[in-house]
Amino acid sequence: MTKSEPAKPVKIVETVLRDGHQSLAATRMRTSDMIPMLEQLDNIGYHALECWGGATFDSCLRFLGEDPWERLRTIKKYCPKTPLQMLLRGQNVLGYNHYSDDVVYEFVHRAVDNGMGILRIFDALNDVRNLESSIRATKKAGGHVQGAIVYTISPYHTVEMFTKVAKDLVDMGADSICLKDMAGLLAPYTAYEIIKSFKANFSVPVDVHTHYTSGMGSMSYLKAIEAGADIVDCALSPFALGTSQPATEALVAALEGQPRDTGIDKEKLFPIADHFRGVKKSLAADFKLDTAIDIDTKVLTFQIPGGMLSNMLNQLKQQGHADKYQALLEEMPRVRADAGYPPLVTPTSQIVGATAAFNVICGRYKVVSKEIRDLARGAYGRTPAPIGEAMKKAIANMPVITHRPADDIPPQMESLTKALAEKGYPNASKEDVLSYALFPEVALKFFNGKRAA
Ligand code: CO
């Protein structure tokens, strides 16, 4: 870089308040664990603080007895300067199935009104039709749309394909693009190629999100940065590495004095990291969590997220089929291929995993769940590749869906508001109705507890 070139600092999204503890501490960080450091975090100069969405909403209501909306308002109160960021599953919002457009619209508006700035929106299948209504709603509400492309490996997932999805999202109005590698599969030179292609094809900022699962995370960030990535997601060291993101302090130090110096003073990060080191210890003790999660290079062979491998092994053990573990590992990629190579992320990871387990225990496609049928017939959206013959037989007499799945869902807000009134909450806020829409039983239990307290 010559002196006349403008500095182009790499920007950092800090994930300690969301993905960091979702990946390493079962999403159990409490708002009270965050509050002491929020003002300091706001003063670091981060591009954004990822602090909401993903599994945090469910976890607040289900495990922590907290109102997720209240958490959002609290964080914004202490962090007026730094944009807050959330992870939204497109038409799934934060739940596991598709919701009506009016639920998506209302959720996005309430999120922005309560302090959310950047909405990272993705679809498990990279079917951009499933992002249409959340992108439109975010634009209308005045939020920043970050369109996310889910990264995975298959014969169909090429640099050209990722670039096409990204360009579609830019055309739909995305203000920035995220390459989202939830399983830690993104290799450094692949990251370089994809980001080069993104930068050559559109001009909105590009953010890279990876997990350290396979141990390649920081190498991939460095190559992505060399290719021109504008933003990377990192977690402060106590909630970094393992199945979480690369460490913030290390990235800041690595770029110091270089052309893409982040401009962040790493000395200011140390006391905040010290606080969260204590938080991690208390979460491990209070919730009996194993927070020492190592990298697992097997993910590179099986392309299955690390957390899922241990879940599957546990489930097989419980059913007395521990000996089927190796067979299951080999069956997963076959089922994924039959199902049109969906990326393995919620909810497709659970669906493919369960089907592979049925196949090795009961015989191939002897037991076929409603979910895998729905996936195969397009009820979740378009699969990246055609459905294989073995699975086509399983859906032989079922209607195939070629339109946007949410077109079949009538408006839900009014009926949800009525249902909640009948449960004893006639004056529920829009926020409460949305909590109820996403997690009906859990939300009701939470409301009942709150009212009793
Ligand atoms: Co993540």
Residues whose N, C-alpha, C, O or C-beta is under 5 A from the ligand:
A	BS01	CO	D19 M182
